[in-house]
Amino acid sequence: MKKPIQTKKERRLAQFFKALGNEWRLLIVELLVEEPRSVTELADSLDKSQNFISGHLKLLKLVGILKYESVGKFRKYSLNKDKIREILDAAHAEFFRLPPR
């Protein structure tokens, strides 16, 4: 079977959804919907190592889901766009029939 011809836009969209398709990255994004957090805060919340969290943050930033701001010696990660929150809310409402946040 031949691969479909993809435009740059389609590849980026596929990367976006692939990044959210990992349970740990989705949990990280869900935590960042609430408020910006550092690697340490995320690692503590998820009971994982900072290296583990950092690897996932790097990918989420690479595909444009996250951004960070330096606060002293720490980086506080947050969602790059409010639209990401809307996408997550729509997914929750549609697939889980839960009210949006």
Secondary structure, 3 states (H helix, E strand, C coil): CCCCCCCHHHHHHHHHHHHHCCHHHHHHHHHHHHCCECHHHHHHHHCCCHHHHHHHHHHHHHCCCEEEEEECCEEEEEECCHHHHHHHHHHHHHHCCCCCC
